[in-house]
Amino acid sequence: MDELFRTLPADAASTDVLAAGGLRYGLVGADPDERDAFSQAVSRGFYSSIAEAEELYEAREAYDDRRTTAVWDDSAAEPETPVATVDSWPTPLTMPGGGSLPAWAISGVTVAPTHRRRGIARALLEGELRTARALRLPIAALTVSEATIYGRFGFAPVASAVDLVIDTRRAAWTGPQAKGRVHFVQRDALRTIAPGIQQRARVAGDVDRWPGYWDRLLGLRASLAKKAADLRAVRYDDEHGEPQGFVVYRVKDAGADFSRHPVEVVDLVAATTDAYAGLWRYLLELDLVHEITVDLRSVDEPLRWMVADPRAVRTRAHSDHLWTRILDVAVALEGRRWQTAGAIVLEVTDPLGFAAGRFSLAVDEAGRATVMTTDAPAEVTLDAGALAAVHLGGTSPLTLAAAGRASGGQEALERLHALAVTPVPPRLSFWF
């Protein structure tokens, strides 16, 4: 698999569709100039600044671990620069119950504004789904900049996130007393232990952070040295001296009033509730700080229950974050732990055909599922996106039924709710 996902030929159906429109679809090779052109096209697509030589050099290495696919227009003024891009790779996706399933992570989806309305995005996305299916991956996953695009391909939002603003003057600590202690650490020292802590902290919806991500987060790339100069890192050790969490943050300029510094939390990861309490208390009690901002937190963040005034923890934004698409229903449903024993028959509709069918889901007392195709009458009918939303435990089938995305008798919908919905909502802790 490690080699095949990079070398599997470009999807034949997408190749033919785009060729009929005068466009060339294919894999990006190892040539540095070709990779640099791909990187510049991605930067253009996301309105980033033109990459400098050092950034381009670093990006070339990052693409060694990904499958990069592009669309070229050989009649364009600069034919070497792709007019559309996508990159992808296999990664474990954490399931309810703590296990994981291999998923096809999709990123860097761009189409140049000069080439809109030519079916390029459809060819890119359907090509990725067919490639994932050819690799026998049961799920595709992505984070999105536009929420109106991906539903038509069977994706659905499965894990939401909130961005928080905390007024530290009102957020007096009332939570538990942490048993361990915090330490300032150098960012390069944190780099060696952070991935292990993050692995232990994962909940349903999280995926592996690749090595280049950690280097970027901690400002360890040469191109980021100046921008990352104000980053501070703190590690939390439990009472036995074992590292169980960390926070990376920056203190911003206070302006005219030195007592009112804003703090931006870049990342906070806690593998235990004790570490969570210790790190948050440390942040809330920083001197000369009046406000803390932090993004991509859980929709059920415990912090609100750990301060004297819960209104001091204000939600700045609440939005969808992780989207998934089920490609193999049996593998996907058998790959998670369910909340209670029971059985139900599901009818799944899917215009693209990947997930369509009728399936019996039988869950034993340990939460393990057996899934089979069946001719028995369907008890709940839902589309592929709705199935994805239910799959990670963050969306109730009752909600989907009220929205017209699922149907069935009230008892059957409640039974599916009891089977599927988890007490801890799924969460993805970063963008990819």
N, C-alpha and C positions, 0 to 999 in steps of 0.2 A: 504493500500500500504506500509506504513512504516514497518510493520512487515512482510508482504508477500514477499517483495523483498529479505529479508534475509533467509526466511524459505522455499520458493518455492523449490521443489526438483531439484537436478542437472538434466540438460537436458538429456533426455533418449536417444536421437539419438547419442549424443557425448559419453555418457556412453557406449553404445553398440560398437561404432566404436573403441574406445580405448581399451575396454575389449578384442576385437578380436585380438589386438596386444599385449596382455599381460600386459596392463596398467590399473590402477584404477583411475577413475575420480570422484570427489565429492566435497562437500562443506567442508571447514575447520571449525572445531567446536570451542567451547569456551575454550578448554583445553589449558593452558598456553604453554605447551611444543609443542603442535601442531601449535599454532600461532607463536611461536618462530622459529620453523623449516620453516614455510612459509616465515617469514621475512628474514631469512638467505638465502633462495632460491632466493628471490627477489633481495637482495643485491648482491648475486653471479651473477645473470643475468644481472645486470647493472654495474658490475665491481666495486661495492662499497666495502669499507672495511668491514671486519667481524664485525657485530654489537656487541657492548658491552652490558652487562646486563642492564644498565640503558636505553639504546636505545630500547632494546627488550621489556622492561616493558612499555615504552611509546607507542610502536607500538601496543601492545596488546589492549590498550584502543582505539586507532585509528580505529582498525578493528571492533569495536562495531557498527560503523555506515556504514559498508560496507558489501557487499556479497563477500566472499573470496572463490575462487574455485581453486583447484589444481589437478595435476596429479601425481600419485605415481607409482613407479616401485618396487614392492615387492621383486624382485630378485636382486635389487641393493645392493651394499655394505653397504649403509646407507639408508634403505628403508623408514625411518621416514621422510627424507628430500624430499620434492616434486621435481620432475624433470621438472615441468612446473607450472606456476602460472598465475592468473588474479584476479583482484578485481574490483568491480563495484558498482554503486549506482545511484539512481535517483537524478537529479538536474535540476533546471530551466535553460534553455538556452535562452539568450536574443535574441529577434527577431527584424528585422527592424520595426521601428515604436514604439519601447519601451516596448512592451509586452514580454511575455516569453512562452515557451512550455516546458513541462517536457521531459528531455532527459536522456538516459542511458549512464552515464559516465563510460568509461572503462580505466583501468590503470593497471600498474604492470604486463604487459604481458611478460613473459619470458619462454624460453625453454632451458634446459640445453644442452650444446654442445655435451654431450654424447648421446643425444636422438634426434638429428636432423634427418630430412627426414623420419619421421615416421607418418606424418599427425597430429601431436599434435597441432601445431598452428592453423591449419584449424578447428580441433575439438573444440578448445578453442573459437575461434572467432565466428564460426557458432553457438556454444552453447550460447554465449552471445547474439547474435542477436535473436535467438529463445526465450531466456529468456525475453529479452526486449519486444518482440512481445507478449509473454504470459502476461506480465504486462501491455499491451496496451500502451506502450510508442512509440511515433511516430518517434523518432530520436535516434540514437546512436552517441556518440561523443568521441573523444580521441585526445591526442597529441602523436606524434610518434617519435621514435628514428631512425627508418628505413623507408624511404618513398616508398620502393618497395613492401612492404608486403600487405598493406591494400586496395589498389585499387581492388584486386581480390575479395574482400568481399563487394564491392559496396561503399566503403568510397571514399571521395575525399577531397583534401585540399580546405577549404572554407574561411580561414582567414590567411593571411600571416603576418609576423612580420619582423622588421628590428632591428639590433643591431647597435648602433651609437657610434662614437667616436667624441668628441667635443674638438677642440683646443681653450681653453678659451682666449688665447692671441689674437686670431683673431675674437672672437665671441663677439664683443662689442654690448651691448644691444640696440636695436632700436625698440623693441616692446612696447606695451602699459604700462603705469604706473599703477601698481596694486593699488587698493583702500584700501586694507586691510593691514595686517602685518603678519610676521612670528614669531613663538615662538619656542625655544627649549623646548622639552617635554621628559619626561621619557618614555621608550618604553612600560612599563606596563600601563601607562596612555593613551598612544596612542591606545593600544589594545582595550580599551572600546569604542572608537569612529571610529576607522578605518573601520570596516565592514559597518557601515552606510554610510560613505563617499564613499566607493567603490560601494555600491549599487546605489547611485545617479549618479555615474560616468560611469556606464556600458553603452556600446554600443552593437550593434548586434554582437554576437559571444562570449560574456562573460558568465561565469557560476559562481555559488556561490563558494566562498572560505569557506571551512569548518573550524571549530574552531581550529583544530590541525594545519592547514596551517598557520593561523595567529600567533599561538604560535611559530612555526618554523621560520617564516619570521622575527619576532621580537626578536628571540633568547631567548624566555621565558621558554623554556624547560630546565630542569636541565642538560641534556646531551649536550646542546649547549652553556652553560653559558660562557665557556672560548672562544669559537670561536666567539661569538657575542659581546665580550667585547668592540670592537672598533666601534660598530654600533652607529650612531647618528640619532636622529629623530627630525624632524621639522614639526610643524603644521602651516597651513595657515588659518587665520580667516578673513572673509570679513569685510567690513566697519561697519557691525552691530554686530561684535563679534562672528559670527557663524562659526564654523569650516567647511571649504570647501575643504581642501586638505591636503596632507602630503607627505613628502619624507623621506625615510630611506636610509642612505648612510654610506660609510666608507671612511676615508682618509687613503690612503696607504703610505708606507714608501717612502720618497723622495730620498733616497740614498745619494750621496755625495752633491747634490745641493738642499738645503732646500727650494728653491723657486719653485721646480718642483714636487709638490705632485700630484699623480694621485688620482682621486676620482671615486669610484665605486658606482653608484646609484643602490641600491637593489630594490627599488620600488618607483614610483612616481605616485600618484593618485590625480586627480583634478576633482571635481564635477562641476566646472564652469571655463569659459575661464579666468576670473580674477584670480582664484587660480592657474591656469596653468602658467600664466604670472608671478605671484608673486613667485612661487616656482622655476621656471627656472631662473629668474633673480637672486634670492638668490644664486643658485648654480654657475652660471656663474661668479659671482662677489666675490666668495670666494678668500681670499688672499692666496698667496703662492701655488696656484694650476695652473697647466698647461694643464691638460687633464681630461675630464670626460667621462666615459663609462657607457652606459645604454643599457639594452637588452629588447627585446620584445615590441618595440614601434610601433606605427602605420606606415604603408607604406606611409601615407600622413601627416607626423608629422608637426604641425604648427611651431615648433621651427626654422626650416630653414628660415622662413619668419620674424623672430624676432631678427635676428642678422645682423650686418653690412656686414659680409662676409658669404654667405650661404655655401661656400666651407669649412668653419670651422666645419660644421656639416657633418661628413663623415660616410657613411654606411659601417660598417665592415662586416655585413652579412645580407642577405635578403633571407628568406626561408619560406616554408610553416610552419604553426603552428597548427591551429585547423583543424581537419578532422571530417566530419560528414557523416552519412549514414541514408537515409530516409527509414523508415519502414512502414509508413502509409502516402500515398501521400496526401489524402484529408485533414487530420488533419494538416500535415506539411504546406501545401500551404495556408490553411485557417488561420493558426496561426500567420502570419506576415501581416504587412501593405505593400501594393504595391504602386508604385510611381505614377501611373496614372490610369484612368479608361480604361477599354478595355476587350477584350475576346480573347481567343486562345485555340486551341485543341492540347494537348500534347500526344505523344505516348512515353511511358517509357519502356525500355527494362531492364530486370533484371534476370540474370541466376539463382539467388537464389530465385526468385519469390516473394519477399516481396513487391516490388514496381511496378511490371509489370502491364501494362494496358494502356488504353486510357482514358484521362481525359479532361473535359472541365473546363477551368479556366475563370471565369467571375468576374471582379473587378468593384466595384461601385465607385462613385465620392469620397467617403471617404477613398478609398484604401482597403476596406474590400472585401475578396474573397469568392466566392462560388465555390466549386469543386464537380463535379459529373463524374461518369463513363459515357462514351458515345460511340455510334457507328458512330459518324460523322467522316469524313476524318481527319486524323492527319495533322496539319500544321507544327509542329516541332517534330522531333523524337530525343530522347536523351537517353543515358543510365542512370542508377540510380545514378552513381557517378556524372555525368554531371548535373543532376537535383539538387543534393545536392550543387554543386558549384554555381549554379544560385540562389538557394533558399535564401541564406543569403545576396545576393546582391553584392557580391564582384567580380564576374566573369561574363563577358558578354557572352551571347549565340553566339554572332558573333565570339568571340575568340574560343569558343568550336567548332563551325562549321569549322573554319579554321584548327583546330587541328584534325578534323575527329571524334569528340565526339558528335556532333549534326548535324542534317540535316534539311533542309526546305528551302522554298523560302526566298529570301532576305527580302522581306517586312515582312514576318512572324517573321523572326529572329530579325529584327529591332523593331517590335512591342513587342516581348518578352523582348528585351533589355530595352525598355522604361518602361515596367511594372516592371521589376525586379531590375535593377542596382541602387544602392543607392548612394547618394552624399558623405556619410561618409562610408569609407570601414569598413567591419567587423573586429573586433580585439578581441583576447583573451589575457588577461594581465598577464597570469602566466602559468606554466606547471602543468599538473596533470597526 
